[in-house]
Amino acid sequence: MSAGIMQLPTTPRLIAGQFCSDGFELAFDQACGDWLDAQPDLPVIACGMVGSAQGWREAAYRETPASVNELSAALQTVRSVRGVTVHIIPGVLQRSTLPNVMRGEETQVLGVLAGMDAGQSSQQLLIGLPGSHSKWVQVERGRIVHFDTFMTGELYAALCAHTILGRTMQPSEAFDEQAFDRGLSIALSDAGSAGPLSTIFSTRTLGLTGQLAASAQPDYLSGLLIGHELGAIARLHLHNHEQLPAVILIGSDSLCTRYARGLAVCGF
């Protein structure tokens, strides 16, 4: 169901000898049918928006702090047309003045924790999951205790595609490290103290004044936004904990490369 619950298959077809038109059943069969044909007894675990109120079966949020045991105790199940039981993991809710939620990332985080020894998992750790909605998850003693969300990836895509900033950009397949690092440094400098709503306009003005090539503008903007995100994370942790924690990144190689450069600049 990698395409998301808003883009489920719509063409009916036979599944396990039954004519089926249910989008979730169709997506499940498309994603896992070959595996289940070969090994019908494979356990099936699903996470993410498949457990939302608009999903296949709602798996209500569990509140922080949350552990493997607490989330597994709240699994929801669906019996598929194939006769296979699908176990759906609930997301995590953090109640505060500004509530926060995640679905899917909690499973990735708990997977990382499961691979650690007792000594490692007992330490304070920050797990970053960069993406459309980047998550920064604090874990202590094997439990998710706090997390912050930054809509960096979605904002970047929207700025490039739907604002004046994108009009002067020239997409490039190569990563322009110099332009990215320039954006990082601006976001973390005194000039960046005005915040991203101000600094992002420099993507256009540097281009108009001949100081930033059109092909460099996308990576410059990426560096700006990631720099503002990581600067905020660093300030939050220094304010609340007086030191920066160890960090583990989970994500694509290309995106984690960008975040690793930014984390190093921020002193992580």
C-alpha positions as CSV (number, residue, x, y, z in Angstrom):
1,M,0.0,0.0,0.0
2,S,3.0,2.3,-0.7
3,A,0.8,4.5,-2.9
4,G,-1.2,5.5,0.2
5,I,-4.8,4.9,1.3
6,M,-6.0,7.8,-0.9
7,Q,-4.8,6.0,-4.1
8,L,-6.1,2.4,-3.6
9,P,-6.7,0.2,-6.6
10,T,-10.2,0.5,-8.1
11,T,-10.3,-2.3,-10.7
12,P,-12.1,-5.4,-9.3
13,R,-10.4,-8.8,-9.8
14,L,-10.4,-12.4,-8.4
15,I,-8.6,-12.9,-5.1
16,A,-8.5,-16.4,-3.7
17,G,-11.4,-17.4,-6.0
18,Q,-13.6,-14.5,-5.0
19,F,-14.5,-11.5,-7.1
20,C,-13.3,-8.5,-5.0
21,S,-13.7,-4.8,-5.3
22,D,-12.6,-3.6,-1.9
23,G,-9.6,-1.2,-2.3
24,F,-7.8,-2.4,0.8
25,E,-8.1,-6.1,-0.2
26,L,-6.9,-5.3,-3.7
27,A,-3.9,-3.3,-2.4
28,F,-3.0,-6.0,0.1
29,D,-3.1,-8.7,-2.6
30,Q,-1.1,-6.6,-4.9
31,A,1.6,-6.0,-2.3
32,C,1.7,-9.4,-0.6
33,G,-0.1,-11.9,-2.8
34,D,3.0,-13.5,-4.3
35,W,4.5,-14.0,-0.9
36,L,1.4,-15.5,0.6
37,D,0.9,-17.8,-2.4
38,A,4.4,-19.2,-1.6
39,Q,4.0,-19.1,2.2
40,P,0.4,-18.9,3.3
41,D,1.2,-19.0,7.0
42,L,3.4,-15.9,7.0
43,P,2.5,-13.5,9.8
44,V,1.3,-10.2,8.4
45,I,1.8,-6.9,10.3
46,A,0.7,-3.5,8.9
47,C,1.4,0.0,10.1
48,G,0.8,3.6,9.0
49,M,-2.4,5.1,7.6
50,V,-4.0,1.7,7.1
51,G,-4.8,1.9,10.8
52,S,-6.3,5.4,10.6
53,A,-10.0,6.3,10.9
54,Q,-10.1,6.2,7.1
55,G,-8.0,3.0,6.9
56,W,-8.8,-0.7,6.6
57,R,-9.5,-1.0,10.4
58,E,-8.9,1.8,12.9
59,A,-6.2,1.1,15.4
60,A,-6.7,3.9,17.9
61,Y,-3.7,6.0,18.9
62,R,-1.7,5.0,22.1
63,E,-0.4,7.9,24.1
64,T,3.2,8.6,25.0
65,P,5.1,7.1,26.6
66,A,4.8,4.1,24.4
67,S,6.7,0.8,24.2
68,V,6.6,-2.3,22.1
69,N,4.5,-4.1,24.7
70,E,2.0,-1.3,24.9
71,L,1.6,-1.0,21.2
72,S,1.4,-4.7,20.6
73,A,-1.3,-5.0,23.3
74,A,-3.5,-2.7,21.2
75,L,-3.1,-4.4,17.8
76,Q,-6.2,-4.5,15.6
77,T,-6.9,-7.4,13.2
78,V,-8.6,-7.8,9.9
79,R,-9.4,-11.1,8.3
80,S,-8.6,-10.8,4.6
81,V,-10.4,-12.4,1.7
82,R,-7.4,-14.8,1.5
83,G,-8.2,-16.0,5.0
84,V,-5.0,-14.3,6.3
85,T,-5.2,-12.3,9.5
86,V,-3.6,-8.8,9.2
87,H,-2.4,-7.3,12.4
88,I,-2.5,-3.5,12.4
89,I,-0.2,-1.5,14.7
90,P,-1.7,1.7,16.3
91,G,0.0,5.1,16.0
92,V,1.2,7.2,18.8
93,L,-0.5,10.4,20.2
94,Q,1.3,13.0,22.3
95,R,-1.0,15.2,24.2
96,S,0.2,18.8,24.8
97,T,-0.7,22.4,24.0
98,L,0.1,21.4,20.4
99,P,-0.8,17.7,20.1
100,N,1.3,15.5,17.9
101,V,0.7,12.2,16.2
102,M,2.5,9.6,14.1
103,R,1.5,6.5,12.2
104,G,4.2,4.2,10.8
105,E,7.2,5.9,12.2
106,E,6.7,4.3,15.7
107,T,7.2,0.9,14.1
108,Q,10.5,2.0,12.5
109,V,11.6,3.4,15.8
110,L,10.8,0.3,17.7
111,G,12.5,-1.8,15.1
112,V,15.7,0.2,15.7
113,L,15.3,-0.3,19.5
114,A,14.8,-4.0,19.1
115,G,18.2,-4.3,17.4
116,M,20.0,-2.6,20.4
117,D,21.4,-4.3,23.5
118,A,20.1,-3.4,26.9
119,G,22.9,-0.9,27.5
120,Q,22.2,1.0,24.3
121,S,18.5,1.1,24.6
122,S,18.6,2.4,28.2
123,Q,20.4,5.6,27.0
124,Q,18.7,8.8,25.9
125,L,18.5,8.7,22.2
126,L,17.1,10.9,19.4
127,I,15.8,9.1,16.3
128,G,15.3,11.2,13.2
129,L,13.0,10.2,10.4
130,P,13.4,12.8,7.6
131,G,10.7,13.0,5.0
132,S,7.5,14.9,4.0
133,H,6.7,15.2,7.7
134,S,10.0,14.7,9.5
135,K,9.8,13.1,13.0
136,W,12.3,13.6,15.8
137,V,11.6,10.9,18.4
138,Q,13.1,10.9,21.9
139,V,13.4,7.4,23.4
140,E,14.4,6.4,26.9
141,R,14.6,2.9,28.3
142,G,13.1,1.4,25.2
143,R,10.0,3.7,25.1
144,I,8.9,6.6,22.9
145,V,8.7,9.5,25.4
146,H,8.4,12.6,23.1
147,F,8.5,13.6,19.5
148,D,8.4,16.6,17.3
149,T,7.2,17.0,13.7
150,F,8.5,19.3,11.0
151,M,6.6,19.5,7.6
152,T,9.9,20.2,5.9
153,G,9.6,17.9,3.0
154,E,6.0,18.8,2.1
155,L,6.8,22.5,2.4
156,Y,9.9,22.1,0.2
157,A,7.8,20.4,-2.5
158,A,5.0,23.0,-2.3
159,L,7.5,25.9,-2.5
160,C,9.2,24.5,-5.5
161,A,6.0,23.6,-7.4
162,H,3.5,26.2,-6.4
163,T,5.3,29.5,-5.5
164,I,7.3,32.2,-7.1
165,L,10.5,30.5,-5.9
166,G,10.0,27.7,-8.3
167,R,9.8,29.9,-11.4
168,T,13.6,30.6,-11.4
169,M,14.7,27.1,-10.4
170,Q,16.3,24.7,-12.8
171,P,16.1,21.1,-11.5
172,S,19.3,19.1,-11.4
173,E,19.8,15.4,-10.7
174,A,23.2,16.1,-9.1
175,F,23.4,17.1,-5.4
176,D,24.9,20.6,-5.2
177,E,26.7,20.3,-1.9
178,Q,28.0,23.8,-2.0
179,A,24.5,25.3,-2.5
180,F,23.1,23.1,0.2
181,D,25.8,24.0,2.7
182,R,25.2,27.7,1.9
183,G,21.6,27.3,2.7
184,L,22.4,25.5,6.0
185,S,24.8,28.2,7.0
186,I,22.4,31.0,6.3
187,A,19.6,29.3,8.3
188,L,22.0,28.9,11.3
189,S,23.5,32.4,11.1
190,D,22.3,35.7,12.4
191,A,20.7,36.3,9.1
192,G,18.6,33.2,9.6
193,S,17.2,34.4,13.0
194,A,14.3,36.0,11.1
195,G,13.1,32.5,10.4
196,P,12.2,30.5,7.3
197,L,9.3,32.7,6.2
198,S,11.9,35.4,5.6
199,T,15.0,33.5,4.5
200,I,13.3,31.4,1.9
201,F,12.8,34.5,-0.3
202,S,16.6,34.7,-0.6
203,T,16.3,31.7,-3.0
204,R,14.8,34.1,-5.5
205,T,16.8,37.3,-4.7
206,L,20.2,35.6,-4.8
207,G,19.2,34.3,-8.2
208,L,18.0,37.7,-9.4
209,T,21.3,39.3,-8.4
210,G,23.4,36.7,-10.1
211,Q,24.7,35.2,-6.8
212,L,23.0,31.8,-7.1
213,A,22.6,29.8,-10.3
214,A,19.2,28.5,-11.3
215,S,20.4,24.9,-11.0
216,A,21.7,25.6,-7.4
217,Q,18.5,27.1,-6.1
218,P,16.7,23.8,-5.3
219,D,19.5,22.5,-3.1
220,Y,20.0,26.0,-1.5
221,L,16.3,26.0,-0.5
222,S,16.7,22.4,0.8
223,G,19.6,23.5,2.9
224,L,17.7,26.5,4.3
225,L,14.7,24.5,5.3
226,I,16.7,21.6,6.8
227,G,18.9,24.1,8.6
228,H,16.0,25.8,10.2
229,E,14.6,22.4,11.2
230,L,17.8,21.2,12.8
231,G,18.5,24.5,14.4
232,A,15.1,24.3,16.1
233,I,15.8,20.7,17.3
234,A,19.2,21.7,18.7
235,R,17.7,24.7,20.6
236,L,14.9,22.5,22.0
237,H,17.3,19.9,23.3
238,L,19.8,22.4,24.8
239,H,16.9,24.2,26.5
240,N,15.3,21.1,27.9
241,H,18.3,18.8,28.5
242,E,21.4,21.1,28.4
243,Q,23.1,18.8,26.0
244,L,22.6,17.3,22.5
245,P,21.8,13.5,22.4
246,A,23.1,10.8,20.2
247,V,21.2,10.6,16.9
248,I,20.2,7.8,14.6
249,L,18.7,8.6,11.2
250,I,16.1,6.4,9.4
251,G,15.4,7.2,5.8
252,S,16.6,7.1,2.2
253,D,20.3,7.4,1.7
254,S,20.0,10.7,-0.2
255,L,17.9,12.4,2.4
256,C,19.9,11.1,5.3
257,T,23.1,12.4,3.7
258,R,21.6,15.9,3.7
259,Y,20.5,15.6,7.3
260,A,23.8,14.2,8.4
261,R,25.6,17.2,7.0
262,G,23.2,19.5,8.9
263,L,23.5,17.6,12.1
264,A,27.3,17.9,12.0
265,V,27.1,21.6,11.5
266,C,24.7,21.9,14.4
267,G,27.1,20.1,16.7
268,F,25.3,16.7,17.1
